[in-house]
Amino acid sequence: MANKIHVKKDDKVVVISGNDAGTVGKVLKVDTKKNRVYVEGANMIKKHQKARTQNAPSGIIDREGTVDASNVMLICPKCGKATRVAHKVNEDGSKDRVCKKCGAVIDTIKKAKGE
């Protein structure tokens, strides 16, 4: 079973520890099996890339590496602060992700059809 991660793709997060502490960026990709996320502009690595086609260039490219999911905090879209995430279950079975600092609803997760 996949791990539950408190951030999702396209969330705005801040890195709270490591070499890139304080970096703010968007979550590009989430790897639930390894409990890691790709954050825009954080943990930049150099990749030596070979030309795959005749038109594609080869060379050294900069790209984002992974950051452990426990090292990022979600930034609330309403108050703009780094916050933890609470989950609130509604009467219709859907879940809300809620900011722990200001109480604003971040987004709603729809109820699964099988439940």
C-alpha positions as CSV (number, residue, x, y, z in Angstrom):
1,M,0.0,0.0,0.0
2,A,1.2,3.5,-0.8
3,N,2.2,5.9,1.9
4,K,0.0,8.9,2.6
5,I,1.8,12.2,1.9
6,H,0.5,15.5,3.2
7,V,1.3,17.4,0.0
8,K,0.0,16.9,-3.6
9,K,1.1,17.9,-7.0
10,D,0.9,21.7,-7.7
11,D,0.9,22.6,-4.0
12,K,3.1,25.5,-3.0
13,V,5.6,24.4,-0.3
14,V,8.6,25.5,1.6
15,V,11.6,23.3,2.3
16,I,12.2,23.4,6.1
17,S,15.5,21.4,6.5
18,G,18.6,20.4,4.5
19,N,20.8,22.4,2.2
20,D,17.8,24.0,0.5
21,A,16.0,25.2,3.7
22,G,13.8,28.2,3.0
23,T,13.4,27.4,-0.7
24,V,9.8,28.0,-1.8
25,G,8.5,26.2,-4.9
26,K,5.7,24.2,-6.5
27,V,5.5,20.4,-6.1
28,L,6.2,18.9,-9.5
29,K,5.9,15.3,-8.8
30,V,5.1,13.0,-5.8
31,D,6.7,9.5,-5.2
32,T,4.5,7.8,-2.6
33,K,6.5,4.6,-2.6
34,K,9.7,6.3,-1.6
35,N,7.9,9.1,0.4
36,R,9.7,11.8,-1.6
37,V,8.6,14.9,-3.6
38,Y,10.2,16.9,-6.4
39,V,10.1,20.7,-5.6
40,E,10.7,23.3,-8.2
41,G,14.1,24.9,-7.7
42,A,15.1,22.7,-4.7
43,N,17.9,20.1,-4.6
44,M,19.2,20.9,-8.1
45,I,21.3,18.1,-9.5
46,K,23.4,17.9,-12.7
47,K,22.5,15.1,-15.1
48,H,24.8,14.0,-17.9
49,Q,22.4,13.3,-20.7
50,K,23.1,11.5,-23.9
51,A,21.4,12.6,-27.1
52,R,18.4,10.3,-27.7
53,T,17.7,11.5,-31.2
54,Q,19.7,13.3,-33.7
55,N,17.9,16.6,-33.0
56,A,18.0,16.4,-29.2
57,P,21.2,17.8,-27.7
58,S,23.5,16.0,-25.3
59,G,25.2,17.7,-22.4
60,I,25.0,18.4,-18.7
61,I,21.5,19.6,-17.7
62,D,20.2,20.9,-14.3
63,R,17.1,19.3,-12.9
64,E,15.3,18.9,-9.6
65,G,16.2,16.0,-7.3
66,T,13.9,14.6,-4.7
67,V,13.3,15.9,-1.2
68,D,11.9,13.8,1.6
69,A,8.2,14.6,2.1
70,S,8.8,15.2,5.8
71,N,11.2,18.1,5.0
72,V,8.5,20.2,3.2
73,M,5.6,22.2,4.6
74,L,2.5,23.3,2.7
75,I,2.0,27.1,2.3
76,C,-1.6,28.1,3.0
77,P,-3.1,30.0,0.0
78,K,-5.1,32.2,2.3
79,C,-2.8,33.2,5.1
80,G,0.5,32.6,3.2
81,K,2.2,30.9,6.1
82,A,3.8,27.4,6.2
83,T,1.4,25.2,8.0
84,R,0.5,21.6,8.9
85,V,-2.6,20.1,7.3
86,A,-5.7,18.8,9.1
87,H,-8.4,16.6,7.5
88,K,-12.0,17.3,8.1
89,V,-14.7,14.8,7.0
90,N,-17.9,16.4,5.7
91,E,-21.4,14.9,6.0
92,D,-21.5,13.8,2.3
93,G,-18.3,11.7,2.8
94,S,-15.9,14.1,1.1
95,K,-12.7,15.3,2.9
96,D,-11.4,18.8,3.3
97,R,-7.7,19.7,3.7
98,V,-7.7,22.5,6.3
99,C,-4.9,24.9,7.4
100,K,-4.0,24.4,11.0
101,K,-3.1,28.1,11.5
102,C,-6.1,30.0,10.1
103,G,-8.6,27.2,9.6
104,A,-9.2,27.9,5.9
105,V,-10.2,25.0,3.6
106,I,-7.3,24.4,1.2
107,D,-9.1,21.9,-1.1
108,T,-11.7,19.2,-1.1
109,I,-11.1,15.5,-1.8
110,K,-14.1,13.8,-3.3
111,K,-15.6,10.7,-1.8
112,A,-14.6,7.4,-3.6
113,K,-17.4,5.7,-5.5
114,G,-16.8,2.3,-3.9
115,E,-17.3,3.6,-0.3
